[in-house]
Amino acid sequence: MNMITPHLIAPSMLAADFAHLQRDVDMVNQSKADWFHIDIMDGVFVPNISFGFPVMKAIHQYATKPLDVHLMIEQPDRYFAEFKEAGAANITVHFEACTHLHRSIAAIKELGCLAGVALNPHTPVHLLKDMIADVDMVLIMSVNPGFGGQQFIEHTYTKIRELRQLATGVNDSLLIEIDGGVSLSNATALIEAGADVLVAGSFVFNSANPIDTIEALKLADSDLRTI
């Protein structure tokens, strides 16, 4: 069995138990996860509010792996420096929230962070044609943003393939991240379609053994197991 897999696993801390946050951070530290996925919601861009800088700083204080920060907020440029200060290694903004996307991506890179752009389910991949060479990562929303535990949108597979084709020969190192409804039932298909990073929240934290669940997701393209 091949224990080395190229894809990354990023448990979404939005699904963690906030009454026992340090415990859940320690669990991710001890697991085979690669990143902490941090969803920031403002109640404007999405119909929900998650958490802000104090909670993110608390996660960063104990995290031994990079913080992958997903900004589901309006006018995200106002806060890039603060998110970097709070521990962000990666900062992803939404295409739909950025009037001047090129400027936003450049500002994130100037801070030394990995720069990503997210696409809502209704946003076609081809709209990134003029930006694909400049971004480090594209996050494809496989559910409508704002809430955890939603049903996976099947059209995601087509978008992954289209995105990989768009990046080929232009940005071959592009990371494709999938967020929403990721589980063992679709992880292998997502990786085979071209995904590099799998975000999983409820599926990990609501499982009987989150560490084993993360390991199974990490092995999804080599030895798929059922938890």
N, C-alpha and C positions, 0 to 999 in steps of 0.2 A: 504494500500500500504506500503510495506516495504521500508523505506527510507535509510536503512543501507545496503551498498553493499561492498563486500570484495575486489573488484578490484580497481586498481589505475588508474587515468587519468593523462597523462603527455603531455600537449600541446607543440608542437614543435615550438620553437622560431624562427626557420629558416623561418617560414611562417609569422612572425610578420611584421608590418610596421616599418622599421628601421628609418623612418623620425619621428615616434612617438613612439619610443621604450618604454619610461617610461610609456606612456599611456597603452600600451599593457601589460607591466609587471604588472601594477596596476590592469588591468582587470583580469589577471590570479590569482593575490593575492586575489581578491574579489570573485572569482568563487569557485566551488567545486573541482577544480583540486587539485591534490596531489603533483605533481612535475613540475618543469620546465625542458623540454627536450632540451638539448643543443647539436646540431650537429656541430661537428668540422671536416671540410674537407680541405685537403691539395692540391688538384689538381693533386695528384700523385696516391694515392690509389683509389680515385674516380675522375671522370672527372669534378670536380667543386671545387670552393673555397668558403667557407662560411665566417667565421669570426674567430678572434683570441682572445687573452687575454684581450685587452682593452674593447671590446664589452662584453665579458663574465663578466668582473669585473663590468661593468656598470649595467648589468642585476642583478648581485649578490647584488649590492649596494641597490637596491630597492626591491628585491625578499624577500618574507616572507615564502617561501616554498623551499624545497631542490632542488638543481641543479643536474639533471641527465645528465651526460656528456657522449656523444657517440662519440668516437674517430674514425673517418674514415680517418686515416692517417697512413703513413709508419713509422716504428720505434717509436711507441708511448711511449715506456719506457723513452725516453729522456725528456719527458715533464710532467710526473706524478706529481712531486712535485709542478710544476708551476700551474697545473690545480687545485690541492688541495688548493694552496695559492689563486687562483682566485675564489674559492668558491665551488668547486665540492664536493658534498656529495657522489655521485656515479660516478664511472669511468668504462666505458665499452670499451673494445678493441675488434678488429676483430680477429677471429681465423686465418683468411687468412693473417693477417699482422704481426703475432707474431711467430717468429721462436722458441722462448722459452716461451711458453704460461704459464707454471707453474710458472716460474720466474716472469713473468709480473703480474699475479694474486697475487702472494705473495707480490710483491712490492706495489701494490695498497692497499692491506689489511694493510700493515705496516704503511701506511699513515692515516689509520683510515677511509677509504672510503669503501662503498659497492663495491664489485668487480664483474664485469660482463664480459661476452664474447658474441660477436655477430657472427651470422652465415649468410653469403650471401645466396641467394635463391638456389644456386647450391651446397652448402655445406651440406652433410648429417649429421643428428643428431648423428649418432653412433660414429662419430669421437671425440665426447666429453666424451666417456665412461671413459677414464682414468682421466678426469678432473672434472666430474660432482659433486664429493663430495667436491671439493675445491672452487667452484664459488658460489656467492650469487645470481646471476641472469644470465639468458641466454636471449639475445635479438635475436629474429628471424626476419630477414628482409623479409617483405612480398612484397617488390618491390626491384628492383635493386638499390643499394645505389648510392647517388650522386645528385638526383634531387627530388623535391617535386611534388605532384600532379599526380603520376603514378598510373596505374591500379593495383589493388590488385591481387596477385598470389594465386590461389585457393589451390595449394598444401600445403599452409601454415597450413591448418587445420590438415593435416596428420602429419606434422612435430611437431606441438604442442602436439598431442597425443603421438607420439613416444618419445618426450622429457620428458613428464610427466611420461611415463612408465619407461624410463631410470633412472629417478631420484627417483622413488618410492622405499622406503626402504634404500636408499643411502643418499639422500638429500631431505627430505620431505618438507623442508622450502624453496626450490628453487623458485625464482620468474621467471616467464616466461613473457617476454615483447615482444610486437608486434609493429613493426614500418613500416608503409607504407600502404597507401590506406585504413586506418581505417575510418569507418563512421558508421552511425546508421544502415546501411543495413547489416553490418557484425559483429557489436560489440557483439551482443548476442551470435552468433555462435562461436566467438572467445573465449568468456568467458566459454561457455559450453564445448569447446574443452580442456580448461585448462589454458587459458591465465590469468595472474594476473595484468598486466600493459598494458594499451593501449596508444600508442603514436598517436596523431592526430595533423596535422599541417594545411594544406590548408582547411580541412573540418571545422576546428574551426574558423580560422582567416578570412576565406572568407564567413562565414555565416552571415546572417542578424543580429543575436544576439549571439555572441560567448559565453556569460555567460550561456544562455539557452542551447546552443549546448553542452557545457561541462557538464551541469547538466544532459542532456538527455543521454550522454555517460556514466555518472556515474550511471544512473538508468537502464542501458541497459538490465540487466538480471532480472529486476523486473517489469518495466513499460516502455517499449520502446515507445518513442514518436517520432513524425516527426516534425522537425523544419522547 
